[in-house]
Amino acid sequence: MVLPVPQQRLLDLYRVMRRIRAFEDAAETASQGGVAAWGLAENATPAKVRGPLHLSTGQEAVAVGVCANLVRKDLLTSTHRGHGHTLAKGADPARMMCELFGRATGYNHGKGGSMHIADFSVGMLGANGVVAAGIPIATGAAHALKLRKQPNIVACFFGDGAANRGPFLEGLNWAQVYQLPVLFVCEDNRISATTPTGPMTAGKGVSARAKALAIASEKVDGNDVEAVDAAAARLAAQVRAGGGPRFLHAVTYRFKGHVSVDPGSYRDAREVETAKQSDPLLLARAKLLERGVPAAAVDAIDGEAGQEIAAALATADAAPWPQASAAYEDIMNTVTGAWR
C-alpha cells in the first residue's frame, strides 16, 4: 500500500510532470513544422527541431518520481527518450529547446540534438541514442564515485528493450560484483520501437533478470507518481547506505509513436485509448482534487507550464545558429588523443 505523500510534494511532482508534458508537446509540434500555436508570432521563422525526436509522453511519472529522490550532485544517465529525465533532474527548458532546434546556445551547442543532451551541472551525464548504452556508462560512473569515496549515487534509466541487449547483463553484473551505488530504473513502456516487448522477452521478465543477479528489485505502477516516488525513496536510501545496486521496474505506457512524425498505426487504437485513461497527469490531478486542492490551483500550474515552454520556444527561435567553424571544435584527434 502506498501512503499518500504530503500535499505540497504531490503538487511539486505534478508541476514537473506538467512541465515535461508541455515541453514535449511543444517540441513535437515544432518537429512537425508548426510553432505559431505555442505563442510565437504568425510571421515567426518556423525553426523546426533538428533530427529524430523521441517522445516520452505518458511516462512522466517515472522520471519525476525517481529524480525527486536525487540531489543535484547525484548522477544520471538517460536514453534516446530522455527529455523527461533531463528536465526532472533540473535542466533549463530553454537551453534544452535551443539544443533541439540546433542552435549555438543549446546545451551541446546545437551539435547533440534531442538524443544527446547533457548537463553536467545538474549531474545529467547524457542521453544516448544507442539502446542500453547508458547502463555501462552509469555503472562506470558509480564505480568512480565509489573509488573517490563520494557520497552520491547514480540513477540509470533504460527501457524494457534494453534488457535484451548485452550491456544490460554486463552492467548489472559489474555493479553487483563491486557493490556500486547505482539505482537501475527500467521504464517498461511495453514496446521496443514498433514491436511489443513481451513476446520478445524470455522468462519472467526484466525484474527476474535483476533478481537472478541477487539485485533487490521492486516493481511499481509507473503511471502513479506517488508509487514511483515512494519506491524510489526506499531504493535510493538503500543504495546511499552502501547496500549496493537496486532495481526499480516501473511499468508505464508510451502514448505516441516511436518518433514524433510516427502516427503509431501499428498499435491497436483501443489499447492506446485504454492506456490514456491511466495518464499519469490525470491520475495526479484527480488525487490533488480529492485532497482538497482547488481546481483553479491545478489549472494555474498547467498555465504556468505552458507559458514557460512558450518562452523556451521563443528563445530557441531567436537563438543564433552555430558558426561553421564550430564544426571543428569539441572533437578529438584520434592519432594524438588531443581535444580541440
Summary of the structure (lengths in Angstrom):
residues: 340
radius of gyration: 19.8
end to end distance: 54.2
largest distance: 64.4
contacts: 1207
relative contact order: 0.17
helix: 47%
strand: 11%
